[in-house]
Amino acid sequence: MDAALTLSDWSRSVEALYRQDSGRLWRAICTFAGDPEIASEAVADAYAQAIRRGPAVRDPRAWVWRAAFRIAAGQLKERRAGGGPIPEAARYSDRYEDADLHAALRQLPDAQRAAIILYYYADLPVREIALHLGSNSLAVRANLSRGRRRLHALLGTDHD
Amino acid sequence: VVGADCMPSWVPTMTDLRTRFRSIDDMAVPELWSEVVSRVDQPLEFARDREYSVRVGRSMQVARSGRRGRVAAILVTALALAVLVGASLFTAGRTRPAPEPRPSPTDPVPAVWPGPIRPALAPWPERPVPTDTAEDGGLRWVDDRDVAWSIIDITRVGTDNPQQRHWRIALDERPPRAIGLDPDRTLISYGLVFETTGDERGDYIVGINNDAPNGGFRVWVTDVATGMTEEQIGPPYGFPIEFSHPDERAPEDPPLGVPGEPTLVFTFLGDSAPPGLRTSRFYAWSSLALDGEVVAWDYAPDASWLRVGGSGESVP
């Protein structure tokens, strides 16, 4: 009974996290993958897995973000490996107010794009980005630096 | 941009990017909680099956369709496979003398499975492993056939190609197909331990086992110092570590190492390897758990580290 109550409490706490954070996560994943379907799959799957794993997940927010990015990256990788279509930003231009930004992001490698999105959209510091991506701070800094340089070149803006 | 006229000239780029990224907030977000709950509320085996379907990239609609219809087929298939695997394990046990499980002769032999990290008997000697790309895939450490369970008896270990380093583990016998195994009854694990700090204790554990639904694999990388584990259960694979498992290869496929010795391969994609790991000392490990108890294991080497680099022929 206690275990069931604990699991139920855990489920409620994950739902609270979902209500608070899933919109931002979905938008970040959709921007990362360029595909709303991948975003929905990854986000729903990440929260479901978090509930199944129970309170052993120490930092559920970071865990869910990391899982969602991993699932989305895996699906992108499978599409590339299988020769499947990679979504063009223009296809979803009706969703994006700034289509140029999304087109530029699509040209960055996955690791750089994820770091850029978490830094500029999710407002996370480098250490948190490393935690959310299951990476380390050095790699995140390198990806941020390279990604930012490339993004400025693609957008034709000044580099800071 | 609101307030742009008031901003000092040295912040425009950062502000510009942050402002542009705020346009993402205009995207409409679908309500997914009911989908989350539907995935959680499935009976365990059923939910795992669905999870697998989603992860391999099907759309939600495709994953939902045929859900009920597949349950009966899955149960029948699982039952048939359980019988087949049970029979094959029984047959394998009969064809080999002395199938009594026992640990490999690590010195001293621990009474219980100590885990992937060997008991500390520092300092371990180092064995240089040539890293040239040879036909045998760099499998230059030849390990004793010292475990009664041949499916976890490591016969060779090696690494190659510093540009995209692969670590290889050859086995005495191909393990049974994961899809027919119940991981709660039979759990077969393989992996590597890396030592990056020079203190003779393992710092990173890499592993793969059949603790995943539908014949999939669980792969993980553990940072021993922090206790943090990155894992992937079932596809899509690639992170935290990419691999090739004998289960994925047909008998007619060309061998990844020495013919007749099924070979596991691990590699880190992109820059996903922890710092210093690609060039650090390492050894391979394996274990077999039956009904939750580890009954046999192997380390290769048992009491030394393999060091990347060097040249020459097979390491004694």
Boltz contact constraints between the chains, C-beta under 6 A:
constraints:
  - contact:
      token1: [A, 18]
      token2: [B, 33]
      max_distance: 6.0
  - contact:
      token1: [A, 23]
      token2: [B, 29]
      max_distance: 6.0
  - contact:
      token1: [A, 26]
      token2: [B, 29]
      max_distance: 6.0
  - contact:
      token1: [A, 27]
      token2: [B, 24]
      max_distance: 6.0
  - contact:
      token1: [A, 27]
      token2: [B, 27]
      max_distance: 6.0
  - contact:
      token1: [A, 31]
      token2: [B, 24]
      max_distance: 6.0
  - contact:
      token1: [A, 37]
      token2: [B, 59]
      max_distance: 6.0
  - contact:
      token1: [A, 40]
      token2: [B, 30]
      max_distance: 6.0
  - contact:
      token1: [A, 40]
      token2: [B, 32]
      max_distance: 6.0
  - contact:
      token1: [A, 41]
      token2: [B, 54]
      max_distance: 6.0
  - contact:
      token1: [A, 43]
      token2: [B, 32]
      max_distance: 6.0
  - contact:
      token1: [A, 44]
      token2: [B, 32]
      max_distance: 6.0
  - contact:
      token1: [A, 44]
      token2: [B, 35]
      max_distance: 6.0
  - contact:
      token1: [A, 44]
      token2: [B, 36]
      max_distance: 6.0
  - contact:
      token1: [A, 45]
      token2: [B, 54]
      max_distance: 6.0
  - contact:
      token1: [A, 47]
      token2: [B, 36]
      max_distance: 6.0
  - contact:
      token1: [A, 48]
      token2: [B, 36]
      max_distance: 6.0
  - contact:
      token1: [A, 48]
      token2: [B, 39]
      max_distance: 6.0
  - contact:
      token1: [A, 48]
      token2: [B, 40]
      max_distance: 6.0
  - contact:
      token1: [A, 51]
      token2: [B, 40]
      max_distance: 6.0
  - contact:
      token1: [A, 70]
      token2: [B, 239]
      max_distance: 6.0
  - contact:
      token1: [A, 74]
      token2: [B, 236]
      max_distance: 6.0
  - contact:
      token1: [A, 75]
      token2: [B, 57]
      max_distance: 6.0
  - contact:
      token1: [A, 77]
      token2: [B, 238]
      max_distance: 6.0
  - contact:
      token1: [A, 78]
      token2: [B, 57]
      max_distance: 6.0
  - contact:
      token1: [A, 78]
      token2: [B, 236]
      max_distance: 6.0
  - contact:
      token1: [A, 95]
      token2: [B, 27]
      max_distance: 6.0
  - contact:
      token1: [A, 97]
      token2: [B, 23]
      max_distance: 6.0
  - contact:
      token1: [A, 97]
      token2: [B, 26]
      max_distance: 6.0
  - contact:
      token1: [A, 98]
      token2: [B, 20]
      max_distance: 6.0
  - contact:
      token1: [A, 98]
      token2: [B, 23]
      max_distance: 6.0
  - contact:
      token1: [A, 101]
      token2: [B, 20]
      max_distance: 6.0
  - contact:
      token1: [A, 120]
      token2: [B, 17]
      max_distance: 6.0
  - contact:
      token1: [A, 120]
      token2: [B, 18]
      max_distance: 6.0
  - contact:
      token1: [A, 120]
      token2: [B, 21]
      max_distance: 6.0
  - contact:
      token1: [A, 121]
      token2: [B, 21]
      max_distance: 6.0
  - contact:
      token1: [A, 121]
      token2: [B, 24]
      max_distance: 6.0
  - contact:
      token1: [A, 134]
      token2: [B, 230]
      max_distance: 6.0
  - contact:
      token1: [A, 139]
      token2: [B, 271]
      max_distance: 6.0
  - contact:
      token1: [A, 158]
      token2: [B, 13]
      max_distance: 6.0
  - contact:
      token1: [A, 160]
      token2: [B, 13]
      max_distance: 6.0
  - contact:
      token1: [A, 160]
      token2: [B, 14]
      max_distance: 6.0
